[in-house]
Amino acid sequence: MKNYWRNLKDEFFVNYVLDEVKKSYIGADYYLYVCQLFNDLIGYHQISLSGKKILDYGCGTGLPDFYLKRKGAEIHLLDYSKEEIQNARSHQGKLNIIDNIYYKLGNIKSLPYPDNTFDIVWNEGVIEHFDNGKRKKILEEMLRVIKPGGALIIMAPNLFTLHALIIKYIRRFLKKFPQDRWGKERAYTLKELGKLLDDLGCKRIYTKSCNLPRALLDDFIISFLSRLIKNNFFNKIRERVIRFEKRKGDFGFGFVAGAIGIKIKK
């Protein structure tokens, strides 16, 4: 299904994710969906990545950021975990990215950057692990370091998915839901994400979702059933869903929900 990712316009990066990263993570195309959603969100505002100063606020693997770097952005990666920073550096080396990547260990509730530093601040897989008070502080810190007229982007699990409505609770019961180690995960509707940015005072808010295959065919269930059914049955179903999503869109039911808002100029 590599042809599906032609719209990312980076064959080298796509091949790295689908060939190299997939060896250790069966759902590696998740990172490509995040890149695609990022493109869709900034595309709504016709934002070019070239020359932009971007902060990923809780970077994890950093893989989507390296895609953004290859599009001409200056990338700053912040995480509280030394292991995650080391993991990101490993991917950076394998992707042969040399310059304009900056790392910091830090607390996401108190960013070590001055006001009005970045053109875009974003994260994925972060805010869903914090309660309302801490989440508000995180979002306020994100907004603080964005330049006036810059963009704030957040991505989180979509509520209207098999994962969020059913699978997550089964995995918690079985004590096989490691995502909760960062704080008990919650999911958001697109409307809820948009309201978070609206409450911050952002303008021109736009929301979208992606990754319908994972929304309908949860990776945890597929990996379990694939051990019992030794054929490509689930892969074939998944490919059909991918083709459908490419033609029709995900109708707001994609696995990842995202929102972008613009910091107003005072």
C-alpha positions as CSV (number, residue, x, y, z in Angstrom):
1,M,0.0,0.0,0.0
2,K,3.0,2.3,-0.4
3,N,1.2,4.1,-3.3
4,Y,-1.3,5.4,-0.7
5,W,1.4,7.6,0.8
6,R,2.4,9.3,-2.4
7,N,0.6,12.5,-1.2
8,L,3.3,12.8,1.5
9,K,5.8,13.3,-1.3
10,D,8.7,11.6,0.5
11,E,9.4,8.1,-0.7
12,F,12.5,7.6,1.4
13,F,10.7,8.5,4.6
14,V,7.7,6.3,3.8
15,N,9.9,3.3,2.9
16,Y,11.9,3.8,6.2
17,V,8.7,3.7,8.2
18,L,7.0,0.8,6.4
19,D,10.1,-1.3,6.0
20,E,12.4,-0.5,9.0
21,V,10.1,0.7,11.7
22,K,7.5,-1.9,10.9
23,K,9.9,-4.6,12.0
24,S,9.4,-3.7,15.6
25,Y,5.9,-2.1,15.4
26,I,3.3,-3.8,13.2
27,G,1.2,-0.6,13.2
28,A,4.1,1.6,12.0
29,D,1.9,3.3,9.3
30,Y,0.3,5.1,12.3
31,Y,3.2,7.6,12.0
32,L,2.5,8.2,8.4
33,Y,-1.2,8.9,9.2
34,V,0.0,11.5,11.8
35,C,2.1,13.1,9.1
36,Q,-0.9,13.1,6.7
37,L,-3.1,14.7,9.4
38,F,-0.5,17.3,10.1
39,N,-0.4,18.2,6.4
40,D,-4.2,18.4,6.3
41,L,-4.4,20.7,9.3
42,I,-1.8,23.2,8.1
43,G,-3.1,22.9,4.6
44,Y,-6.4,24.3,5.7
45,H,-4.5,27.5,6.6
46,Q,-2.1,27.2,3.7
47,I,0.9,27.1,6.0
48,S,4.2,26.2,4.3
49,L,6.7,24.2,6.4
50,S,9.8,25.6,4.8
51,G,11.8,27.7,7.3
52,K,9.2,27.3,10.1
53,K,10.4,26.8,13.6
54,I,8.5,23.9,15.1
55,L,8.3,22.4,18.6
56,D,7.0,18.9,19.3
57,Y,5.9,19.1,22.9
58,G,6.3,15.5,24.0
59,C,8.0,14.1,21.0
60,G,8.3,10.3,21.7
61,T,9.9,8.6,18.6
62,G,10.1,11.9,16.8
63,L,9.3,10.2,13.5
64,P,6.6,12.7,12.2
65,D,9.1,15.5,13.2
66,F,11.7,14.1,10.9
67,Y,9.2,14.1,8.1
68,L,8.6,17.8,8.8
69,K,12.4,18.5,8.9
70,R,12.7,16.9,5.5
71,K,10.1,19.5,4.3
72,G,12.4,22.3,5.4
73,A,11.4,23.0,8.9
74,E,13.7,23.6,12.0
75,I,12.6,21.1,14.6
76,H,12.8,21.2,18.4
77,L,12.0,18.0,20.3
78,L,11.1,18.0,23.9
79,D,10.4,15.0,26.1
80,Y,10.7,14.2,29.8
81,S,12.2,10.7,29.0
82,K,15.8,10.2,28.2
83,E,14.9,6.8,26.6
84,E,12.5,8.5,24.2
85,I,15.1,11.2,23.3
86,Q,17.6,8.4,22.6
87,N,15.1,6.6,20.5
88,A,14.4,9.7,18.5
89,R,18.1,10.3,18.0
90,S,18.5,6.7,16.7
91,H,15.8,7.3,14.0
92,Q,17.4,10.6,13.2
93,G,20.7,8.8,12.5
94,K,19.1,6.2,10.3
95,L,17.3,8.8,8.3
96,N,20.6,10.6,7.8
97,I,19.3,13.9,9.2
98,I,22.2,16.1,10.3
99,D,21.2,19.6,11.1
100,N,18.3,21.8,12.4
101,I,17.2,19.2,15.0
102,Y,17.4,20.3,18.6
103,Y,16.6,18.2,21.7
104,K,15.7,19.1,25.3
105,L,14.7,17.1,28.3
106,G,11.9,19.0,30.0
107,N,8.6,19.2,31.9
108,I,5.7,19.8,29.5
109,K,3.9,21.8,32.2
110,S,6.7,24.4,32.3
111,L,8.4,24.8,28.9
112,P,12.1,26.0,28.9
113,Y,11.6,28.5,26.1
114,P,10.8,32.2,26.0
115,D,7.4,33.6,24.9
116,N,6.7,33.9,21.2
117,T,9.5,31.5,20.1
118,F,7.9,29.1,17.6
119,D,5.8,29.3,14.4
120,I,4.1,26.0,15.2
121,V,3.8,24.0,18.5
122,W,2.2,20.6,18.4
123,N,1.9,17.3,20.0
124,E,0.2,13.9,19.5
125,G,-0.6,11.4,22.1
126,V,0.0,13.7,25.1
127,I,-3.0,15.7,26.4
128,E,-5.2,12.6,26.7
129,H,-3.1,11.4,29.7
130,F,-3.8,14.5,31.9
131,D,-6.7,15.7,34.0
132,N,-8.5,18.9,33.1
133,G,-6.3,21.1,35.3
134,K,-3.0,19.8,34.1
135,R,-4.2,19.7,30.5
136,K,-5.2,23.4,30.7
137,K,-1.7,24.3,32.0
138,I,-0.1,22.3,29.2
139,L,-2.1,24.0,26.5
140,E,-1.5,27.4,28.0
141,E,2.3,26.7,27.9
142,M,2.0,25.6,24.3
143,L,0.2,28.8,23.4
144,R,2.7,31.0,25.3
145,V,5.7,29.9,23.2
146,I,3.9,30.4,19.9
147,K,4.5,33.6,17.9
148,P,1.4,35.7,17.3
149,G,-0.2,34.4,14.1
150,G,1.5,31.0,14.7
151,A,-0.3,27.7,14.9
152,L,-1.2,25.3,17.8
153,I,-1.9,21.7,16.8
154,I,-3.1,18.9,19.1
155,M,-3.9,15.3,18.3
156,A,-5.5,12.7,20.5
157,P,-7.5,9.5,20.3
158,N,-10.9,9.9,18.7
159,L,-13.8,8.9,20.9
160,F,-15.8,7.3,18.1
161,T,-13.6,4.3,17.5
162,L,-13.6,0.6,18.5
163,H,-10.4,1.3,20.6
164,A,-11.9,4.1,22.7
165,L,-15.4,2.7,23.1
166,I,-14.6,-1.0,23.8
167,I,-11.0,-2.3,23.3
168,K,-9.4,0.0,25.8
169,Y,-11.6,-1.1,28.6
170,I,-11.0,-4.8,27.8
171,R,-7.3,-4.2,27.8
172,R,-7.4,-2.4,31.1
173,F,-9.3,-5.3,32.6
174,L,-6.6,-7.7,31.3
175,K,-3.9,-5.3,32.5
176,K,-2.6,-5.0,29.0
177,F,-3.0,-1.3,28.3
178,P,0.5,0.2,28.7
179,Q,-0.6,3.6,27.4
180,D,-2.0,4.3,30.9
181,R,1.5,4.5,32.3
182,W,1.6,8.1,31.3
183,G,-1.8,8.8,33.0
184,K,-5.2,7.2,32.3
185,E,-6.0,7.8,28.7
186,R,-9.2,9.5,27.6
187,A,-10.5,10.1,24.1
188,Y,-11.9,13.3,22.5
189,T,-14.5,14.1,19.8
190,L,-13.4,16.6,17.2
191,K,-15.8,19.1,18.7
192,E,-14.2,18.7,22.1
193,L,-10.7,19.3,20.7
194,G,-11.9,22.4,18.9
195,K,-13.4,23.7,22.1
196,L,-10.1,23.3,23.9
197,L,-8.5,25.7,21.4
198,D,-11.4,28.0,21.4
199,D,-11.2,28.3,25.2
200,L,-7.6,29.3,24.9
201,G,-8.6,32.2,22.6
202,C,-7.3,30.6,19.4
203,K,-9.0,31.7,16.1
204,R,-9.7,30.0,12.8
205,I,-10.0,26.6,14.4
206,Y,-10.2,23.6,12.1
207,T,-10.6,19.9,13.1
208,K,-10.1,16.6,11.2
209,S,-9.4,12.9,11.9
210,C,-7.5,10.2,10.1
211,N,-6.7,6.4,10.2
212,L,-10.1,4.8,9.6
213,P,-8.5,1.3,9.4
214,R,-7.2,1.4,12.9
215,A,-10.6,2.9,14.1
216,L,-12.4,-0.1,12.7
217,L,-9.8,-2.8,13.0
218,D,-8.0,-2.2,16.3
219,D,-4.3,-3.2,16.1
220,F,-4.5,-5.1,19.4
221,I,-7.3,-7.3,18.2
222,I,-5.7,-7.9,14.8
223,S,-2.4,-8.9,16.3
224,F,-4.2,-11.4,18.6
225,L,-6.4,-12.9,16.0
226,S,-3.6,-13.1,13.4
227,R,-1.9,-15.7,15.6
228,L,-5.0,-17.9,15.4
229,I,-5.8,-17.4,11.7
230,K,-2.6,-18.0,9.7
231,N,-3.4,-16.1,6.5
232,N,-3.7,-12.6,5.2
233,F,-7.4,-12.3,6.0
234,F,-7.1,-9.2,8.2
235,N,-4.5,-7.6,5.9
236,K,-6.9,-7.9,3.0
237,I,-9.7,-6.3,5.0
238,R,-7.4,-3.5,6.2
239,E,-6.3,-2.8,2.6
240,R,-9.9,-2.4,1.5
241,V,-10.6,0.0,4.3
242,I,-7.5,2.0,3.4
243,R,-8.7,2.2,-0.2
244,F,-12.1,3.3,1.0
245,E,-10.6,6.0,3.2
246,K,-8.5,7.3,0.3
247,R,-11.6,7.6,-1.9
248,K,-14.2,8.8,0.6
249,G,-12.4,10.1,3.7
250,D,-12.9,8.9,7.2
251,F,-16.1,10.9,8.0
252,G,-14.7,12.1,11.3
253,F,-14.3,8.5,12.6
254,G,-10.6,8.1,12.1
255,F,-8.5,6.8,15.0
256,V,-6.6,10.1,15.5
257,A,-8.5,13.4,16.1
258,G,-6.7,16.6,15.4
259,A,-7.3,20.3,15.7
260,I,-5.4,23.5,14.7
261,G,-5.9,27.0,15.9
262,I,-4.1,30.3,15.2
263,K,-2.8,32.5,18.1
264,I,-4.3,35.9,17.7
265,K,-2.0,38.9,17.1
266,K,-2.3,41.4,19.9
